Amino acid sequence: MAQRVEHFAVTVAALTQLPGQTTALSFDEGIVTGFVIRIPAGHAGKTGLQLWYAGVQVIPFKKDKYIRGNKITLSYETENYPTGAGWVANAFNLDRHPHTFRCDVLIDEFDAAAGEALAPLVLIPPVGGTLAGLTVAGL
């Protein structure tokens, strides 16, 4: 059971063609343990949703696929997913009416006292390349 749930309503304007519109899903840092996507009645398969992080499609995993349906709830368990800023929902809507997806992000809190935190991002340039003015020699 997640310690925190962030709720987002992703409303997509009528006749929004592919590649769709993006909506930021910004929340305080934590450990993302899953997503719950609700597609209310009325979507009738005319809409689709993807979840992206830092410019990469994450859900559904298969590139260029969308979560689609009508009056359904889908759950996605995650492990070691990034948190906070950087998550966006990308959605399209081929219907003449706007539609809203409900997206819940399930999050566990960090335990700062136990030294729990996200691993820092490490950029590794190609051998012989440079990073912030530093030259990286071959091994």
Secondary structure by P-SEA (a helix, b strand, c coil): cccbbbbbbbcccccccccbbbbbbccccccccbbbbbbcccccccbbbbbbcccccccccccccccccccbbbbbbbccccccccbbbbbcccccbbbbbbbbbbbbbbccccccccccbbbbccccccccccccccc
